[in-house]
Amino acid sequence: MNIERGPRKERGFVIIDNALAQNNRLSFGARGLAEYLLSLPPGAHVDIRSLAADNPEGRDAIAGYMNELEAERYLVRTRTQGERGRFVTTSTIH
């Protein structure tokens, strides 16, 4: 396959590190999910349910992709106890 690049945009795009894009320990689905999440604005709130509602993959597939990203340390999940005693999980993508 011959790869050709088009003109570069000045905005409306995200730069992805080749280490992520070419990480063969991740499935294409996990890489695509990471690239999608990194394209969102800082502070955006998404969860597995909303991702599954907006995409053809189901909740189980998206949860699996997130587990892959966590295993490769692109995704960090932090679980804290809220004011009312309920646990809240915060996920951060790098």
ABEGO torsion letter per residue (X at the ends): XBBBBBBBBABGBBBBBAAAAABAABBAAAAAAAAAAAABBBGBBBBAAAAAAABABBAAAAAAAAAAAAAAGABBBBBBBBAAGBBBBBBBBX
